[in-house]
């Protein structure tokens, strides 16, 4: 399977930076899962019921 990633230009990054600094960009996080629960997170995404991003959290030494 070939995975094609979008190309990001410097102009794209600067545009996003301006939006963030102006307070016009708001990220939407639907749910957070610890990395150990990546299978559950994937299952949730595949239900197509998510309303925002699903975040996997990575811990160092068991501290989040």
C-alpha positions in Angstrom: 0.0 0.0 0.0 1.4 3.4 -1.1 0.8 6.2 1.4 0.8 9.6 -0.1 1.3 12.5 2.3 0.4 16.1 1.5 3.2 18.4 0.9 3.5 21.3 3.3 5.0 24.5 2.2 6.6 27.2 4.2 3.7 29.5 3.3 1.2 26.9 4.7 3.1 26.8 8.0 3.2 30.6 8.2 -0.5 30.8 7.5 -1.3 28.4 10.3 1.1 30.2 12.6 -0.8 33.5 11.9 -4.2 31.8 12.6 -3.0 30.4 15.9 -1.4 33.7 17.0 -4.6 35.5 16.1 -6.7 33.1 18.1 -8.6 32.0 15.0 -7.6 28.4 15.1 -9.0 26.0 17.7 -8.0 22.3 17.8 -10.8 19.9 18.6 -9.9 16.8 20.6 -12.6 14.2 20.8 -10.8 11.6 23.0 -7.4 10.8 24.4 -6.1 7.2 24.8 -2.8 6.0 26.3 -0.5 4.4 23.7 -1.2 1.0 25.2 -4.8 1.4 24.1 -4.0 2.1 20.4 -6.3 -0.8 19.3 -9.3 0.7 21.1 -8.4 4.2 19.7 -8.3 2.8 16.2 -11.6 1.0 16.7 -13.2 4.2 17.8 -11.9 6.1 14.8 -13.2 3.4 12.5 -16.7 3.8 13.9 -16.8 7.2 12.1 -18.5 8.7 15.1 -15.6 10.9 16.2 -16.2 14.6 16.2 -12.5 15.7 16.5 -9.0 14.4 16.7 -8.2 11.2 18.7 -4.9 11.6 20.6 -2.6 8.9 21.7 -0.6 9.9 24.8 2.9 8.6 25.4 4.3 8.4 28.9 7.8 8.3 30.2 8.3 6.2 33.2 4.5 5.8 33.8 4.0 9.6 34.4 1.5 11.4 32.2 
